[in-house]
Amino acid sequence: MGSYTEPQISHNVKWLKKYGAKSYSEKVFKNMIALKMAKENGVNLIEFYLNKLNKKNEKEYNYYFKNEDKHNQQFLINKNVAHQAQCFV
């Protein structure tokens, strides 16, 4: 009885790396796999990044400007930037 797991993993790694003998650090390789999985699952990476950045900006804003809610919209990134950024990707 044989196992088909190891050849399949090897095939997937070669596909991910575009079939080349390259070496990557573990952190970079994990990031490559995560990005490839996100792309295959249809995740909009630009929108995901902008949402994450907005959450970070909201936390900073709330820390520094606790009582000034009227300026909140100016502090956050405009979602139209996502459409402009996609043209460059």
N, C-alpha and C positions, 0 to 999 in steps of 0.2 A: 504494500500500500504506500503510495507516494503522496506528498503534499504539494499542492499547486500554489501555495501562498507565497513562497520565496521567489519563484520566477515572476509571479504577478507583481510583487513589490518592486523587483528589479526593473521590470518593464515600465511601471509607473514612474519610477525615479528617472529612468532614461528619458521618458516622455516629458517629465517636468523640466529636466535640465537640457532639453533639446538635443539629446543624444551626444553628449560630449564628456570627455574626461576632465571634469572640473571639480575643484574642491571648495567647499563652503564651510563656514563655521556653523555650529549647531543652531545658533540663534537665527542666522540668515536663512538657513535651510528651512527652519520651522516657519519663518515669515513667508518664504516662497510658497510653501505648501498651503498656508492659510490664505494667501492671496489667490492662489489657483483655485482653491475650493470655493472661495467667495465668488470668483468670476464664474465658475461652473454652476453655482446655485443662483446666479442672477442678481447678486447684491450690487447695488450702485455704490461703488467705493468712494466716489467724490462726495455724494450726499451723506454717506456714513461718516466720512472724515469731518465734513462741515458741521454735522450734528454734534459730534464729539467735541469739536472745537468750541461750538456755541455753549455747550454745557460747561466747559472749562471757563469760558469767558463769563458766564452767568455767575459761577462761584466766585470769581475774582471781583466781579461787579458788586455782588452782594456783600462781599467782605469790605470793600472800600467805600461804597456808596449805599449804605443801608437804607437811608431815608429818601433817596432821590429816584423814585420809580419812573419819572417822566423821561429820563435819559436812557432807559434800558434799551430801547429800539436802536439807538445810535451806537451802542456799545457792541451789539451782536452783528454777526456777518449777515449780509443780505443773501437770501436764498437764490437770487438771480445770478450770483457769482457762480453757482454750481453749473448753470447752463453755459456760461462763458468759459469756464474751466474745461468742460467736456470737449470743446473745440480743439484744445491743445493736446489732449491725451491721445 
